[in-house]
Amino acid sequence: MPTARRTLTLALLLVAAGSLAFATGAAVVDGPADTFADDDLAVQPADGPNGNYSYLNDANEIAIDVSASNPNIKDPSFEGVNVGTTGTIDGIFTITYTAERYAHVWIEYDGDGEVAFVSDGDSIEGEANNVTLGPNQTVTVGLALDAGDSAAGTQLGADEFSINAKLAEPEQASGTTATGGGSQQAGGGPTTTVRAPNATYREFVASGIGRGESVRWLAEGMHLDGDNVTLEGIDLDGIDNERVELDAAGSPDPFADAGPVSAPTTPHSMAYLALDHDFAPDAVDEMTVRFSAAPSHLNATGTDSEDVTLYRRTAAGAWEEVPVEVVDDDVARMLGLPEDRVHFRATTGPSSTFAVAAHAPRYDVTEATVAPEAIDPGENVTVRTTLRNGGGAAGERTVTLTANGTPVASETVALDPNETATVAFDATFESPGAYDLAVDGTSVGERLLVGDPASDDAGGSGDESNAGSDGSATVAGTTEEPFGIDPADLAGPLALVAIVLAALALVRRMPR
Protein backbone atom coordinates (compact mmCIF):
# COMPACT_ATOMS: atom_id res chain seq x y z
CA MET A 1 0.00 0.00 0.00
CA PRO A 2 1.52 3.27 -1.02
CA THR A 3 2.37 5.81 1.66
CA ALA A 4 -0.26 8.51 2.01
CA ARG A 5 1.08 11.87 0.97
CA ARG A 6 -0.08 15.35 1.80
CA THR A 7 0.74 18.62 0.13
CA LEU A 8 2.32 21.45 2.05
CA THR A 9 1.60 24.65 0.14
CA LEU A 10 3.18 27.82 1.46
CA ALA A 11 2.24 30.67 -0.85
CA LEU A 12 3.56 33.20 1.63
CA LEU A 13 3.61 36.65 0.06
CA LEU A 14 5.98 39.07 1.70
CA VAL A 15 4.26 41.93 3.52
CA ALA A 16 6.61 44.72 4.58
CA ALA A 17 5.67 45.64 8.15
CA GLY A 18 8.34 48.28 8.59
CA SER A 19 10.65 50.53 6.63
CA LEU A 20 14.20 51.51 7.40
CA ALA A 21 15.48 55.05 7.49
CA PHE A 22 18.78 56.51 6.27
CA ALA A 23 19.04 54.61 2.98
CA THR A 24 22.55 55.68 2.00
CA GLY A 25 24.37 52.40 1.45
CA ALA A 26 25.27 50.96 -1.94
CA ALA A 27 23.38 47.78 -2.70
CA VAL A 28 25.33 44.58 -3.34
CA VAL A 29 22.29 42.68 -4.58
CA ASP A 30 22.62 40.96 -7.95
CA GLY A 31 19.56 40.03 -9.99
CA PRO A 32 15.85 40.57 -9.34
CA ALA A 33 14.73 40.99 -5.73
CA ASP A 34 11.68 41.84 -3.66
CA THR A 35 12.79 45.18 -2.18
CA PHE A 36 11.08 47.25 0.47
CA ALA A 37 11.90 49.53 3.39
CA ASP A 38 13.07 52.26 0.99
CA ASP A 39 15.07 49.56 -0.82
CA ASP A 40 17.17 48.97 2.32
CA LEU A 41 16.06 45.34 2.44
CA ALA A 42 16.22 42.96 -0.52
CA VAL A 43 14.68 39.47 -0.42
CA GLN A 44 15.73 36.88 -3.00
CA PRO A 45 15.61 33.12 -3.55
CA ALA A 46 18.73 31.56 -2.10
CA ASP A 47 21.42 29.94 -4.19
CA GLY A 48 21.32 26.18 -4.16
CA PRO A 49 18.61 23.57 -4.77
CA ASN A 50 16.37 24.62 -1.87
CA GLY A 51 16.18 28.10 -3.33
CA ASN A 52 13.81 26.61 -5.92
CA TYR A 53 11.13 26.48 -3.25
CA SER A 54 10.93 30.29 -3.45
CA TYR A 55 10.44 32.62 -6.40
CA LEU A 56 9.30 36.14 -7.32
CA ASN A 57 5.71 36.18 -8.51
CA ASP A 58 4.20 38.47 -11.17
CA ALA A 59 3.95 41.29 -8.62
CA ASN A 60 7.70 40.88 -7.89
CA GLU A 61 6.87 39.59 -4.38
CA ILE A 62 8.69 36.68 -2.79
CA ALA A 63 6.61 33.51 -2.58
CA ILE A 64 7.43 30.18 -0.92
CA ASP A 65 5.71 27.17 -2.45
CA VAL A 66 6.47 23.60 -1.41
CA SER A 67 3.91 21.92 -3.64
CA ALA A 68 3.26 20.74 -7.18
CA SER A 69 2.08 24.25 -8.09
CA ASN A 70 5.63 25.63 -7.77
CA PRO A 71 6.79 26.55 -11.29
CA ASN A 72 10.39 25.70 -10.37
CA ILE A 73 9.54 22.06 -9.63
CA LYS A 74 9.94 20.05 -12.81
CA ASP A 75 9.33 16.60 -11.30
CA PRO A 76 5.69 15.65 -12.19
CA SER A 77 5.59 13.11 -9.33
CA PHE A 78 6.30 15.76 -6.67
CA GLU A 79 3.21 16.51 -4.59
CA GLY A 80 4.64 18.12 -1.49
CA VAL A 81 5.71 16.92 1.94
CA ASN A 82 4.91 13.50 3.34
CA VAL A 83 2.60 13.21 6.33
CA GLY A 84 4.67 12.85 9.49
CA THR A 85 7.62 14.80 8.06
CA THR A 86 9.82 16.59 10.58
CA GLY A 87 13.04 18.40 9.81
CA THR A 88 14.43 21.55 8.24
CA ILE A 89 14.63 22.88 4.70
CA ASP A 90 17.67 25.16 4.86
CA GLY A 91 18.56 27.96 2.47
CA ILE A 92 15.21 28.88 0.90
CA PHE A 93 15.57 32.67 0.65
CA THR A 94 17.90 35.46 1.76
CA ILE A 95 17.44 38.90 3.30
CA THR A 96 20.13 41.49 2.51
CA TYR A 97 20.45 44.83 4.28
CA THR A 98 22.04 47.54 2.11
CA ALA A 99 22.11 50.74 4.21
CA GLU A 100 24.99 52.05 6.33
CA ARG A 101 23.59 51.60 9.83
CA TYR A 102 22.94 48.39 11.70
CA ALA A 103 19.44 46.92 11.78
CA HIS A 104 17.64 44.24 13.79
CA VAL A 105 15.67 41.99 11.42
CA TRP A 106 13.12 39.35 12.32
CA ILE A 107 10.02 37.61 10.93
CA GLU A 108 6.50 37.78 12.28
CA TYR A 109 4.42 34.70 11.43
CA ASP A 110 1.06 33.56 12.81
CA GLY A 111 1.53 29.86 12.21
CA ASP A 112 0.31 26.93 14.26
CA GLY A 113 3.72 25.48 15.05
CA GLU A 114 3.87 23.11 12.08
CA VAL A 115 5.99 25.60 10.09
CA ALA A 116 8.66 27.92 11.53
CA PHE A 117 11.25 30.26 10.02
CA VAL A 118 14.84 29.52 11.04
CA SER A 119 18.37 30.66 10.31
CA ASP A 120 21.21 28.22 10.94
CA GLY A 121 18.73 26.07 12.83
CA ASP A 122 17.66 28.86 15.22
CA SER A 123 14.29 30.60 15.15
CA ILE A 124 14.18 34.01 13.53
CA GLU A 125 10.55 34.65 14.51
CA GLY A 126 9.75 37.48 16.91
CA GLU A 127 11.86 40.47 17.87
CA ALA A 128 13.55 38.54 20.67
CA ASN A 129 15.02 36.20 18.04
CA ASN A 130 16.19 38.93 15.68
CA VAL A 131 19.45 38.89 13.76
CA THR A 132 21.50 42.08 13.51
CA LEU A 133 22.62 42.94 10.02
CA GLY A 134 25.42 45.34 9.27
CA PRO A 135 25.88 47.22 5.98
CA ASN A 136 25.56 44.85 3.01
CA GLN A 137 25.11 41.79 5.20
CA THR A 138 22.84 38.86 4.38
CA VAL A 139 20.96 36.30 6.45
CA THR A 140 19.77 33.01 4.90
CA VAL A 141 16.35 31.76 6.01
CA GLY A 142 14.84 28.27 5.87
CA LEU A 143 11.80 26.40 7.19
CA ALA A 144 11.49 23.98 10.08
CA LEU A 145 8.62 21.49 9.54
CA ASP A 146 6.64 19.39 11.98
CA ALA A 147 3.80 17.64 10.11
CA GLY A 148 3.56 14.67 12.48
CA ASP A 149 -0.09 15.26 13.44
CA SER A 150 -1.34 16.57 10.09
CA ALA A 151 -3.84 14.73 7.97
CA ALA A 152 -3.20 14.05 4.29
CA GLY A 153 -4.45 16.78 1.93
CA THR A 154 -4.43 19.62 4.47
CA GLN A 155 -2.45 22.82 4.16
CA LEU A 156 -0.01 23.75 6.83
CA GLY A 157 0.54 27.26 8.13
CA ALA A 158 -0.94 30.68 7.53
CA ASP A 159 -0.86 32.47 4.19
CA GLU A 160 1.39 35.41 4.95
CA PHE A 161 4.40 36.41 6.95
CA SER A 162 6.07 39.77 7.43
CA ILE A 163 9.66 40.89 7.78
CA ASN A 164 10.24 43.54 10.44
CA ALA A 165 13.28 45.76 10.77
CA LYS A 166 14.41 48.27 13.37
CA LEU A 167 17.50 50.43 13.42
CA ALA A 168 20.12 49.28 15.92
CA GLU A 169 22.60 51.53 17.68
CA PRO A 170 26.24 50.33 17.38
CA GLU A 171 26.39 49.19 21.00
CA GLN A 172 23.39 46.95 20.32
CA ALA A 173 24.92 45.33 17.24
CA SER A 174 26.31 42.09 18.63
CA GLY A 175 25.60 38.39 18.55
CA THR A 176 24.41 38.21 14.95
CA THR A 177 24.07 35.15 12.75
CA ALA A 178 24.49 37.25 9.61
CA THR A 179 27.17 36.58 7.04
CA GLY A 180 28.69 38.60 4.27
CA GLY A 181 30.51 41.91 3.85
CA GLY A 182 30.91 44.49 6.62
CA SER A 183 31.92 44.13 10.24
CA GLN A 184 30.17 44.13 13.57
CA GLN A 185 30.80 46.84 16.11
CA ALA A 186 30.18 45.63 19.65
CA GLY A 187 30.24 48.04 22.59
CA GLY A 188 31.78 51.50 22.67
CA GLY A 189 30.45 54.40 20.65
CA PRO A 190 29.77 58.01 21.66
CA THR A 191 28.15 58.92 24.96
CA THR A 192 25.20 61.27 24.55
CA THR A 193 23.21 63.31 27.04
CA VAL A 194 20.13 65.51 26.65
CA ARG A 195 19.01 68.10 29.18
CA ALA A 196 15.57 69.70 29.01
CA PRO A 197 15.35 72.85 31.19
CA ASN A 198 11.91 73.68 29.75
CA ALA A 199 9.48 72.78 26.98
CA THR A 200 11.16 74.99 24.36
CA TYR A 201 14.85 74.34 25.09
CA ARG A 202 17.26 71.39 24.87
CA GLU A 203 20.97 70.99 25.61
CA PHE A 204 22.68 68.22 23.62
CA VAL A 205 26.15 66.87 24.48
CA ALA A 206 28.11 63.99 22.95
CA SER A 207 31.61 62.79 23.85
CA GLY A 208 33.91 59.90 23.02
CA ILE A 209 33.26 60.39 19.30
CA GLY A 210 35.54 58.59 16.90
CA ARG A 211 36.60 60.44 13.79
CA GLY A 212 33.84 60.30 11.19
CA GLU A 213 31.26 58.81 13.58
CA SER A 214 27.64 59.86 13.96
CA VAL A 215 25.61 61.11 16.91
CA ARG A 216 21.86 60.86 17.38
CA TRP A 217 19.98 62.93 19.97
CA LEU A 218 16.31 62.62 20.93
CA ALA A 219 14.48 65.89 21.65
CA GLU A 220 11.23 64.05 22.48
CA GLY A 221 8.77 66.70 21.40
CA MET A 222 10.51 69.98 22.20
CA HIS A 223 8.00 72.73 21.47
CA LEU A 224 8.57 74.87 18.40
CA ASP A 225 4.98 76.09 18.27
CA GLY A 226 3.50 74.52 21.37
CA ASP A 227 2.36 71.00 20.57
CA ASN A 228 1.47 72.05 17.01
CA VAL A 229 5.05 71.71 15.76
CA THR A 230 7.75 69.93 17.78
CA LEU A 231 11.40 68.95 17.44
CA GLU A 232 11.91 65.19 17.70
CA GLY A 233 15.67 64.99 17.37
CA ILE A 234 18.93 66.04 15.71
CA ASP A 235 21.57 63.82 14.09
CA LEU A 236 25.16 64.73 13.22
CA ASP A 237 27.10 62.64 10.71
CA GLY A 238 30.79 62.60 9.84
CA ILE A 239 32.00 64.36 13.01
CA ASP A 240 35.65 65.36 13.31
CA ASN A 241 35.57 66.46 16.96
CA GLU A 242 35.85 64.11 19.93
CA ARG A 243 33.19 66.14 21.78
CA VAL A 244 30.34 68.33 20.55
CA GLU A 245 27.71 70.48 22.24
CA LEU A 246 24.54 71.93 20.73
CA ASP A 247 21.77 73.98 22.33
CA ALA A 248 18.34 74.21 20.66
CA ALA A 249 15.53 76.73 21.22
CA GLY A 250 12.11 76.81 19.60
CA SER A 251 9.63 79.60 18.95
CA PRO A 252 6.46 80.15 16.89
CA ASP A 253 7.75 83.66 16.07
CA PRO A 254 10.93 84.75 14.26
CA PHE A 255 14.07 85.29 16.30
CA ALA A 256 15.14 88.94 16.45
CA ASP A 257 18.63 88.36 15.05
CA ALA A 258 17.35 86.43 12.00
CA GLY A 259 13.95 87.88 11.18
CA PRO A 260 11.10 86.10 9.42
CA VAL A 261 11.67 83.54 6.69
CA SER A 262 11.77 85.11 3.26
CA ALA A 263 11.83 83.38 -0.13
CA PRO A 264 10.63 84.11 -3.69
CA THR A 265 7.78 81.62 -3.32
CA THR A 266 6.46 83.43 -0.21
CA PRO A 267 6.15 80.40 2.12
CA HIS A 268 3.96 80.47 5.19
CA SER A 269 6.05 80.19 8.36
CA MET A 270 5.01 77.61 10.96
CA ALA A 271 7.78 77.72 13.61
CA TYR A 272 11.44 78.60 14.15
CA LEU A 273 14.44 76.69 15.54
CA ALA A 274 17.65 78.37 16.79
CA LEU A 275 20.82 76.31 17.28
CA ASP A 276 23.97 77.34 19.16
CA HIS A 277 26.82 74.86 18.65
CA ASP A 278 30.46 74.76 19.75
CA PHE A 279 31.86 73.22 16.55
CA ALA A 280 32.84 74.76 13.23
CA PRO A 281 30.48 74.05 10.32
CA ASP A 282 33.16 72.06 8.50
CA ALA A 283 33.64 69.79 11.56
CA VAL A 284 30.40 67.98 10.62
CA ASP A 285 29.54 66.51 7.23
CA GLU A 286 25.78 66.94 7.59
CA MET A 287 22.98 67.52 10.07
CA THR A 288 19.53 65.92 10.08
CA VAL A 289 16.67 67.80 11.74
CA ARG A 290 13.71 65.61 12.73
CA PHE A 291 10.43 67.35 13.57
CA SER A 292 6.71 66.59 13.64
CA ALA A 293 3.33 68.30 13.43
CA ALA A 294 -0.09 67.56 14.87
CA PRO A 295 -2.51 66.41 12.13
CA SER A 296 -5.22 68.61 13.64
CA HIS A 297 -2.97 71.65 13.25
CA LEU A 298 -2.24 70.83 9.61
CA ASN A 299 -5.95 70.41 8.93
CA ALA A 300 -6.89 73.61 10.73
CA THR A 301 -4.38 75.64 8.70
CA GLY A 302 -5.20 73.90 5.42
CA THR A 303 -1.63 72.59 5.12
CA ASP A 304 -0.86 69.45 3.14
CA SER A 305 1.96 67.42 4.71
CA GLU A 306 3.68 67.28 1.30
CA ASP A 307 3.88 71.11 1.31
CA VAL A 308 5.78 71.31 4.63
CA THR A 309 9.40 72.32 4.17
CA LEU A 310 12.43 73.66 6.05
CA TYR A 311 14.57 76.75 5.45
CA ARG A 312 18.05 77.37 6.85
CA ARG A 313 19.53 80.82 7.23
CA THR A 314 22.93 80.96 5.57
CA ALA A 315 25.98 82.84 6.86
CA ALA A 316 25.21 85.50 4.24
CA GLY A 317 21.78 86.07 5.75
CA ALA A 318 19.74 84.44 2.98
CA TRP A 319 17.07 81.79 3.54
CA GLU A 320 17.88 78.55 1.71
CA GLU A 321 15.28 75.78 1.33
CA VAL A 322 16.19 72.28 2.52
CA PRO A 323 14.44 69.25 1.01
CA VAL A 324 12.08 67.65 3.53
CA GLU A 325 10.93 64.03 3.56
CA VAL A 326 7.63 62.95 5.09
CA VAL A 327 8.40 59.91 7.24
CA ASP A 328 6.34 56.88 6.30
CA ASP A 329 3.97 55.64 9.01
CA ASP A 330 5.72 52.26 9.09
CA VAL A 331 9.09 53.95 9.54
CA ALA A 332 7.75 56.08 12.39
CA ARG A 333 6.33 52.97 14.04
CA MET A 334 9.62 51.13 13.64
CA LEU A 335 11.57 54.02 15.17
CA GLY A 336 9.18 54.23 18.11
CA LEU A 337 7.94 57.72 17.19
CA PRO A 338 4.50 58.92 18.31
CA GLU A 339 1.97 57.48 15.88
CA ASP A 340 -0.53 60.31 16.35
CA ARG A 341 1.72 62.85 14.59
CA VAL A 342 3.05 63.54 11.10
CA HIS A 343 6.84 63.19 11.09
CA PHE A 344 9.39 64.95 8.87
CA ARG A 345 13.16 64.90 8.45
CA ALA A 346 15.56 67.12 6.53
CA THR A 347 19.29 66.68 6.01
CA THR A 348 21.40 69.80 5.57
CA GLY A 349 24.59 71.53 6.60
CA PRO A 350 24.83 73.01 10.10
CA SER A 351 23.21 76.41 10.60
CA SER A 352 22.22 78.70 13.44
CA THR A 353 18.58 79.28 12.48
CA PHE A 354 15.92 77.16 10.77
CA ALA A 355 12.32 77.91 9.86
CA VAL A 356 9.63 75.27 9.49
CA ALA A 357 7.36 76.55 6.75
CA ALA A 358 4.71 75.48 4.29
CA HIS A 359 4.55 76.12 0.58
CA ALA A 360 1.44 78.05 -0.40
CA PRO A 361 -0.06 79.05 -3.75
CA ARG A 362 0.54 82.67 -4.77
CA TYR A 363 -1.36 84.05 -7.75
CA ASP A 364 0.23 86.94 -9.64
CA VAL A 365 -1.44 88.93 -12.43
CA THR A 366 1.31 89.20 -15.07
CA GLU A 367 -0.74 90.87 -17.81
CA ALA A 368 -4.23 92.38 -18.26
CA THR A 369 -5.80 94.00 -21.30
CA VAL A 370 -9.23 95.25 -22.35
CA ALA A 371 -10.62 95.27 -25.89
CA PRO A 372 -12.00 97.45 -27.21
CA GLU A 373 -10.93 100.38 -25.04
CA ALA A 374 -13.93 102.51 -26.07
CA ILE A 375 -17.51 101.33 -26.58
CA ASP A 376 -21.04 102.67 -26.80
CA PRO A 377 -23.39 101.96 -23.90
CA GLY A 378 -24.74 98.43 -24.02
CA GLU A 379 -21.79 97.07 -25.98
CA ASN A 380 -19.57 94.21 -24.81
CA VAL A 381 -15.88 94.30 -23.82
CA THR A 382 -13.47 91.48 -23.05
CA VAL A 383 -10.86 91.72 -20.31
CA ARG A 384 -8.05 89.16 -20.61
CA THR A 385 -5.60 88.52 -17.82
CA THR A 386 -2.64 86.15 -17.48
CA LEU A 387 -2.18 84.56 -14.06
CA ARG A 388 0.87 82.72 -12.71
CA ASN A 389 1.15 80.63 -9.57
CA GLY A 390 4.45 81.91 -8.17
CA GLY A 391 4.11 79.95 -4.93
CA GLY A 392 5.50 76.54 -4.12
CA ALA A 393 2.19 74.67 -3.89
CA ALA A 394 -0.75 73.95 -6.14
CA GLY A 395 -3.93 75.79 -5.33
CA GLU A 396 -7.29 77.14 -6.41
CA ARG A 397 -8.30 80.77 -6.32
CA THR A 398 -11.25 82.94 -7.34
CA VAL A 399 -10.09 85.90 -9.44
CA THR A 400 -12.29 89.00 -9.53
CA LEU A 401 -12.70 91.76 -12.13
CA THR A 402 -13.72 95.15 -10.70
CA ALA A 403 -14.91 98.37 -12.32
CA ASN A 404 -14.24 101.50 -10.26
CA GLY A 405 -13.67 99.16 -7.31
CA THR A 406 -16.98 97.32 -7.64
CA PRO A 407 -16.83 93.54 -8.42
CA VAL A 408 -18.47 92.78 -11.76
CA ALA A 409 -17.21 89.27 -12.67
CA SER A 410 -15.21 86.39 -11.19
CA GLU A 411 -13.60 83.13 -12.28
CA THR A 412 -12.12 80.24 -10.28
CA VAL A 413 -8.69 79.08 -11.46
CA ALA A 414 -6.58 76.07 -10.32
CA LEU A 415 -2.84 76.14 -11.05
CA ASP A 416 0.19 74.04 -10.21
CA PRO A 417 3.40 75.79 -9.07
CA ASN A 418 4.89 77.95 -11.89
CA GLU A 419 1.87 77.23 -14.11
CA THR A 420 0.18 80.07 -16.00
CA ALA A 421 -3.34 80.50 -17.38
CA THR A 422 -5.25 83.14 -19.30
CA VAL A 423 -8.70 84.11 -18.03
CA ALA A 424 -11.22 86.09 -20.10
CA PHE A 425 -14.01 88.18 -18.56
CA ASP A 426 -16.89 89.43 -20.73
CA ALA A 427 -18.73 92.49 -19.48
CA THR A 428 -21.44 94.83 -20.80
CA PHE A 429 -21.59 98.45 -19.62
CA GLU A 430 -24.88 100.31 -19.91
CA SER A 431 -23.97 103.70 -18.45
CA PRO A 432 -21.66 106.21 -20.16
CA GLY A 433 -18.49 107.08 -18.34
CA ALA A 434 -14.82 106.27 -17.79
CA TYR A 435 -14.20 103.06 -15.87
CA ASP A 436 -11.03 101.96 -14.06
CA LEU A 437 -10.80 98.18 -14.50
CA ALA A 438 -8.67 95.91 -12.31
CA VAL A 439 -8.14 92.18 -11.81
CA ASP A 440 -7.52 91.31 -8.16
CA GLY A 441 -6.35 94.87 -7.59
CA THR A 442 -3.99 94.96 -10.58
CA SER A 443 -4.97 97.73 -13.01
CA VAL A 444 -5.91 96.68 -16.52
CA GLY A 445 -4.23 99.83 -17.92
CA GLU A 446 -6.15 102.34 -19.99
CA ARG A 447 -9.53 103.43 -18.66
CA LEU A 448 -12.51 101.97 -20.43
CA LEU A 449 -14.52 104.72 -22.14
CA VAL A 450 -18.24 104.10 -22.51
CA GLY A 451 -20.09 106.56 -24.72
CA ASP A 452 -19.11 110.21 -24.36
CA PRO A 453 -17.20 110.55 -21.07
CA ALA A 454 -17.96 114.27 -21.05
CA SER A 455 -21.60 113.42 -20.45
CA ASP A 456 -20.74 111.63 -17.18
CA ASP A 457 -18.55 113.66 -14.85
CA ALA A 458 -19.04 110.95 -12.28
CA GLY A 459 -16.68 108.75 -14.24
CA GLY A 460 -19.12 105.88 -14.62
CA SER A 461 -19.76 105.56 -10.93
CA GLY A 462 -23.16 104.11 -10.32
CA ASP A 463 -24.84 100.91 -9.22
CA GLU A 464 -22.79 98.27 -11.05
CA SER A 465 -24.33 94.79 -11.01
CA ASN A 466 -22.37 91.64 -10.12
CA ALA A 467 -21.38 88.97 -12.62
CA GLY A 468 -23.82 86.36 -13.81
CA SER A 469 -23.19 82.62 -13.62
CA ASP A 470 -21.77 82.59 -17.16
CA GLY A 471 -18.89 84.84 -16.14
CA SER A 472 -20.28 87.91 -17.99
CA ALA A 473 -21.13 91.12 -16.25
CA THR A 474 -23.48 93.99 -16.94
CA VAL A 475 -22.52 97.35 -15.47
CA ALA A 476 -25.64 99.50 -15.26
CA GLY A 477 -26.64 102.53 -13.28
CA THR A 478 -28.12 105.98 -13.27
CA THR A 479 -26.09 109.13 -13.76
CA GLU A 480 -27.22 112.62 -13.16
CA GLU A 481 -27.18 114.83 -16.26
CA PRO A 482 -24.83 117.84 -16.04
CA PHE A 483 -26.49 121.07 -14.78
CA GLY A 484 -29.89 119.35 -14.54
CA ILE A 485 -30.85 120.00 -18.25
CA ASP A 486 -33.28 117.55 -19.76
CA PRO A 487 -32.02 115.95 -23.05
CA ALA A 488 -35.33 116.88 -24.76
CA ASP A 489 -34.61 120.58 -24.17
CA LEU A 490 -31.37 120.23 -26.14
CA ALA A 491 -32.95 118.83 -29.34
CA GLY A 492 -33.30 122.25 -31.11
CA PRO A 493 -29.82 123.62 -30.29
CA LEU A 494 -28.18 120.30 -31.19
CA ALA A 495 -29.87 120.30 -34.64
CA LEU A 496 -28.62 123.86 -35.29
CA VAL A 497 -25.06 122.90 -34.34
CA ALA A 498 -25.19 119.94 -36.72
CA ILE A 499 -26.27 122.21 -39.63
CA VAL A 500 -23.50 124.71 -38.92
CA LEU A 501 -20.84 121.99 -38.80
CA ALA A 502 -22.02 120.56 -42.13
CA ALA A 503 -21.84 124.00 -43.74
CA LEU A 504 -18.31 124.52 -42.49
CA ALA A 505 -17.27 121.24 -44.02
CA LEU A 506 -18.65 122.30 -47.41
CA VAL A 507 -16.89 125.65 -47.32
CA ARG A 508 -13.52 123.94 -46.72
CA ARG A 509 -13.93 121.75 -49.77
CA MET A 510 -14.73 124.67 -52.16
CA PRO A 511 -11.95 125.69 -54.53
CA ARG A 512 -10.54 129.10 -54.04
GIVEN-V186642 format. One record per helix or strand of 2 or more residues. SS is the DSSP state (A for helix, B for strand). FROM is the first residue (numbers start at 1). LEN is the number of residues. If there is no record, write none. Layout:
SS,FROM,LEN  SS,FROM,LEN
//
This chain:
B,13,4  B,34,3  B,41,5  A,49,5  B,54,3  B,62,3  B,86,12  B,102,8  B,115,5  B,122,2  A,127,3  B,131,3  B,137,10  B,160,9  A,170,3  B,179,2  B,191,8  B,201,7  B,213,13  B,229,11  B,244,8  B,268,10  A,281,3  B,284,11  A,295,6  A,305,3  B,308,6  B,319,4  B,325,2  A,329,6  B,341,8  B,353,6  B,363,9  B,374,2  B,380,10  B,395,9  B,406,10  B,420,10  B,433,3  B,437,3  B,442,2  B,448,3  A,453,3  B,472,4  A,482,3  A,487,23
//
